[in-house]
Amino acid sequence: MTKTEEHDPVGSTFESWLEEEGLLEEATEHAVKAVISWQLQKTMAERGLSKKSMAILMGTSRSQLDRLLDPASDAVTLKSLMRAARLVGKKIKIDLVDAA
């Protein structure tokens, strides 16, 4: 590969750039958390559950629920996300796939 081909953005993907920059894993984690948070909030709205009601169902505070639903928050466990999903009639599905 020539130097021009190495730096040619044509045909490159955002994902490959993130990987080259060492940011892919962090970006993927953030994206997964953001999608789960969005899906939880959407399902809560569909079921007419306010944040206050959801917090009561979970036996937690409203501020804890806000952290759970905040896509930027790292202080969330898989257990908490699964519990919240279960309370709105959903489950979280995670697949282990081969790395490309």
Secondary structure, 3 states (H helix, E strand, C coil): CCHHHHHCCCCCCHHHHHHHCCCHHHHHHHHHHHHHHHHHHHHHHHCCCCHHHHHHHHCCCHHHHHHHHCCCCCCCCHHHHHHHHHHCCCCCCCCCCCCC
